[in-house]
Amino acid sequence: MQLHNISDDNEKRAFYQERVDLAASLRWTMRLNMHEAVSNHFSLAVSDDGKMFLMNPNQRHFSNLKASDMLLLNADDTDTLNQPDAPDKSAWGLHGSVHRHCPHVKCMMHVHSIYATVLASLADSTLPPIDQNTAIFFNRHIVDDCFGGMAFTDEGTRCATMLQDPKIQVMVMGNHGILVLGDTVAQTFNRMYFFERAAETYIKALWTQKELRLLSDEVAEKVAHELETEYSDQATRHFSELKQILDREEPDYKD
């Protein structure tokens, strides 16, 4: 069974709630000015092995995307790029490779948001714990400092080898952008939102050229753990509020 180039209306409604969530996350990424023209892609696994996944279509602006637009793809389908409704080649290379090799990764959001990309352009692209938001990602992000060009299949496979640890929430893709990982669209979007804010805080702190006040490793880990345990529903609540706004202002995202 081919899982892309879906034309039947009934098939386009498969995994409807997952499609709605992806469309909502894309619309809000545009609203937050974290989009990149008609580039960048989000994906969500819809099978237990992670190989069957939804992803936004090729060369479409985030603000126009609807639930029914999401492509349903199979990471093991070697004929995917030859189909009429083929995904972007680099998106297939990155997202397809990670979904193929990392079954624990359910959702991925790749963006070139401004402050995270500035961070990715520094010689040291790690995010130090200087406040509560930066501490959230202490020991939970990694840096890929081997950028090798567009994320076609070989580059995507190389990135996938770095994402075997389920603790990783964000890959800072050196000289490129970020790849945010999560179990759900809500969790992944929340992480992307807070990582961009954390990166903004850090970059602006560097602008002052003053000495930074770093949190200790113990405190940083405590903050990260407290967020994961005491505020485990924050992502769901945040995303639910955002969808309510879309329901009022852009209800066609659900179409």
Disulfide bonds with the S-S distance in Angstrom:
none
